Amino acid sequence: MIKRLLNDSNQNVIIVSLKLLKNLSKGLRKNFSSAVRSIVSIVLIKFREKKTQLLDEVTSCLDGMLFSVSIE
């Protein structure tokens, strides 16, 4: 479901889904690592956007994802 929301054309939907993803990864930590690995490529593609609010939320989401995934 989150993958579908991240590919939406509405910027507000994307921002809310990034916040949801960040909070899930912070809350579930290691139990959410498999989902984060499959979604991180979609989140990285969002760096192509030119809107600053969206870019700020993408960086915040990636910081939150670090709680779930080890660097290995």
N, C-alpha and C positions, 0 to 999 in steps of 0.2 A: 504494500500500500504506500509506503514512504517513497519507493522508487517512482511510482506513478505521480505522486504529489510533487516530487522534485522536477519532473519533466513538464509541469504545468506551465502555461504561458503567463499566468497572473503572478506578478512579482510578490504580492502579499502572501499568496499561498506558498510560494517557495520559501519565503522568510519564516513563516510559521512552521513549515515542515523541517527546516534546518534547526529551529529552536527545539522542536520535538525530538529530533535525532540527537541533539546535544544533551538534552535532559535524560533521554533513555540511556545513552552511553555512560553518563555520569552515575546514574542510579543503579543500573544493572552490572556495570563494569565487565568482568570477565565472562559473564553469561551472555553478553551482547556482542562478543568479539566476532563471531561468525557473520552476523548481520552487517557489522561495520566493514568488514573486509569486502563484502559484496557491494556496498554502497559507496565506498570511498572514491571510486573512480567517477561516479556520477557527480559527487560533490566537487571533485577537482576540476571537472569540466565547467563548473559554474564560475571559475575564475575568469572566464572569457567575457563575462558580463561587464558592463561599464558603469553600472549604478553603484555608488559608494555604499549605500545602505545594505545592499545585497552582498557586496564584497566583505564588509565588516562582519556580517552574519556568517559568511562562509569561513572566515578565519576563526571566528569564535567557535563554530561547530567543529572545525578540525582540531582546535585546542581541546575541546571536550571529548573528542574521540580518542585522544591519547590516554584517557583513563581506562579504556576498554582494550586497547591493542598494545602489545609489547612491540618494541622496535625491531625485534627479530623478524 
